[in-house]
């Protein structure tokens, strides 16, 4: 073990290196940024099909967004208040010809050149559900039965890591529920149970536990404690790179009226809508399957292959 390493980090690096050696992940030279092989992508796609099989009969409205948000929506969302350390903004060159020549000179001489870039009107999507709430609000009051949305997107979070399960660019599939408190609480509880059963059908060791988001700073620690005290977030955990520190592969979140207030999302009687979501970390589930069933998908247990490939 290298000086300064921990057993957990050493295990993360070893698993990452094994995935790369097997050709499942393709390194880019940046921690947390990987290409994926055809085999890896096939597993992700089959898991996506499995999610649809378990949730498709609920009648969700399907929405697919690019991995970017309008900057004004992002600013209004409050993400920077809680997670400034994870946000990714998109910048671009907006200078004249003289500025371009200066940029080229800096680049050729190995100097810093990014300070000449300016923020654009888009930012990288931090969670797949973020564009859903303003979209629903634009439609006016919710119907009596509320709303249910199936959303899927690449997401970005700036947390470079040796852990292959903590990617900077990753895919998130979500079911988002909006309606009365009773409707969204019932939705979340049903998916806590369904999510566990779904993952157990893949012969994976799972545990569901109370959790909190990685809020920033001292105020963030208070928000995290409050989130746990109110039982607003649960995660389904599976050991991937570490047995002692299992990875959250699914999350079950109750936002109360947070997004309803932000976007003026209303129920038919004019009350502020509540929201909840269940999120599936697509790469994380694929990694869990490779960790527990091996890198050769043809050698996976027959029961698991039947669930994914039929």
N, C-alpha and C positions, 0 to 999 in steps of 0.2 A: 504494500500500500504506500502511495506517495505521501510525503509530508503534507499535512493539512487536510488530507482526505478523511472521509468518514466511511464506515462500512456501507452505509446507504448509498453514498455517492459512488463508491467503488463498484457496487453492484449495478447501479444505473449505467455506468460507463461500460461495464462488461456486457450487459444485455444489449446496449446500443451497438457495441462493436460486433456482437454475434449476429444481430439483425443485418448489419451492413455486410458482414462476411457471407451471409446466406443470400444476399442480393435482395432482401425484402425492403430495406431502406437504402436510399442513395444519398450519400453525404454531399453537402454543398459548401462546406468550409465554415458554416455558421451554426453554432449550437441551437438546436430546436428548429432547424429549417432543413427538411428532407424531401427528396423525391421518393415516390413509392413504386414498387414493381407491379407488374400485372397481377401476380398472385395476391399481393397485399390489397390491391384495388378490388379484386374479385371478392375477397372476404368482406371488405367494407360494403360492397354492393349487395351481397347476400344478406348481410346484417340489416341493411336498409330495407330489403324486402321483408325480412322477419318483423321489423318494427311495423311496417304497413299491414302485415298479416294480423298483428295483435291489436292495432289501433284503427285500421281502415274502416271498420264497420261503424265507427263513431260519427262518421259524416263530417270530418274536418274539411274546412276550406283550405285548399292547397295554395301556398304562396312561396315563390322562389325569388330571392333578391340577390343582386351581386354582392360581393364581400366589401361593400363600402356604403356609408351613410352620408346623407347631406350634412354638411358641417353644422348648419343651424339646428337641425334636429339633434345632433350629437351634443351640442352645447346645452340645449334645453333639457336633455335627458338627465343631467346631473351626474353623468359618469365621472367627470373630472373632479367632482367633490369627493368621491369615494375611492376612485381607482386611477389617479393621475399617473401612477407608475406603470400601468399596464397599457395605456392608450397609445395608439399609433396614428399619426396624422400623415396626410399626403401632401408633399411639397413639390414644386416645379419651378423651372427657370422662367422668369418673366422679364428679363432684362433686354437691353438693346444690343446692337452689334458690338459696341465697345465692351459691354459687360460680358458678352460671349467670349471675346478674345481674352479677357482677364480670366474667365473661368478655364479656358483651354490652357493658358499659361500655368495657372495654379495646378491643374491636373497633371501637366507634363512635369512640373517640378516637385510633385508629391506634396503640395501644400493643401491645406484645408480649403475646400471649394463649396461645401454645402451651406455656408452662411449666406451665399448669394441666392439660395432658393427661398421661395415664398409659399406660404400656406395656400392650398387650393380650397375649393368649396366642398371637398369630400374628405372623409376620414375612414380609416379601416374599421370594419364592423367588429365590435368586441364580443357580441353575443347574438345568435341568430334571431332572437325574438325582438331586438330593439326596433326594427322598422315596422313591426306588426302593430304596436300600440297607436302610433300616429295614423296609420292606415285605417284601423278600425274607427278611430275617433272622427276621421274625415267623413265617414259614412253616416254619421249621426248617431242617435241613441241605439243601443243594442236591441235586438229582438227579445221577446220574453224569455226565450230559451238561452239567451246569451250567445256567445260566439266561441267557436273552437277552430284553431288554425294549425295546420301542419306546415312548418317552415324548416328549411334546410339551407345552410350556407357555410362557406369557409369563414373563419373568424381569426382575428389577430389579437394576441396579448404579448406585450414585451416582457418576457421572462425567460431569457436564454438559459438553458439548462442542459446538463449531461443526461438527464432523464429523458429517454425517448418518449415517455408518456406525457411529457410537458413540452409540447411543441409550441412554437410561436405562431405558426399558421396551421390550423386544424379545422376539421369539420364538426359541426354541431347540428343535430336533428332535434327538433323540439315540437311538442304539442303545447299550444298556448291556449288557455281558457280565460275568458272574460265574462263577468256576469255578477250575480249577487254573491255575498260571502258564502252562503250555503252551497251555491252551485260550484264555486271554485274550490272550496274546501273538500267537497265530495269528490271532485275530479282528482285533486292531488292524492287523496287517500286511496282512491281506486288504482292510481298508477304506482303508488308505493308497493301495493300488493301485486299488480300486474308486472311491474318492472322486475321485482324479485323472481317471480315465476318464469318470466321470459329468460332471464339470465341463467337461472337454474336449469332451464331446458338445454342450455349449451354446456352443461356439466362443468360449470365454473363455481369456485368457492366464493360465496358472496356474504356480505353483512351490510345491514342498513343502519346508519348512525346519524345522530344529530350533528349539524355542521354549521359553519358560518363562512361568509365570503371574505376574501383577503383585503379588507378595508385598509386604507392608508392612514398612518400616523396615530397619534394619541387619541384623537376623536374617533378614529376608525376602530380602535380597540373597544371603545364604548359601544359603537354600533354593532360590532361583532358579538359582544356579550348580550346586548339586547336581542339580537337576532336569535341567539341560542336560547335565551330565557323564554322567548315567545314561541319557540319551536317552528320558526318560519322556513328553515332549510334542513332537508335530510339528503344524505348521499348514499348511494349504493357503492360499496367499496370492494375491490378485488386486488389481491396481491399481484403485482406485475414485476417491478424491479426490486421490490423488497417485501419480505413477509411481515416485517414489523411495522412498515409504513405503507399500508395498502392504498391503492389509487382510486379516486372517485371516478367512476365510469358513467354513472347516471346521477342526476340531481333532481330533487323534487322541491319546488320553491313556491311559497305563498307570499306574494308581494303586498298583501292587504290592498289599500287604496292608493299606493304609491304612484303607479303609472296612470291610474284613473284621474288622480289630481293633476299630474303633470300634463296630460293631454286632454283633459276635460272629457273623459270617456264616461258615458252615462248609461244607466239602465232605463227601461221604458218609463219608470215613475220619476225620473229626474235625479235619482240618487247617484253618487259617484260609484262607478263600477270597481269591483275588485278583480285582481288577476292572479293567475298561477301558471306555472309551466313545469313540464318534465323535459329534461334535456338529456340527450344521448351523446356521449363523446365517441364519435365513430372510430377514430384512430385508436383511442384507448381500449375500446372493446376488441378491436382486431389484435392489438398487442397482447391483451389478456388471453385471447385464444391461442396465439402463437406461444406465449409463455407456458400455458398449462397443457397444450396438446401437441406442441412441437412445430417445427418449421416446415415439415412436409405435410401439406393439407390432405394428401391422399392417405396418410397414415393416421389421421384423426379418428377417434372412436366412431363407429358406424352410426350410432344414435345421433351424434353431433352433426355428422355429414348429412344425415337424413333431414335434420331440422333446417340446415342451411341450403342444401342443394336438392333436397327432395329425393 
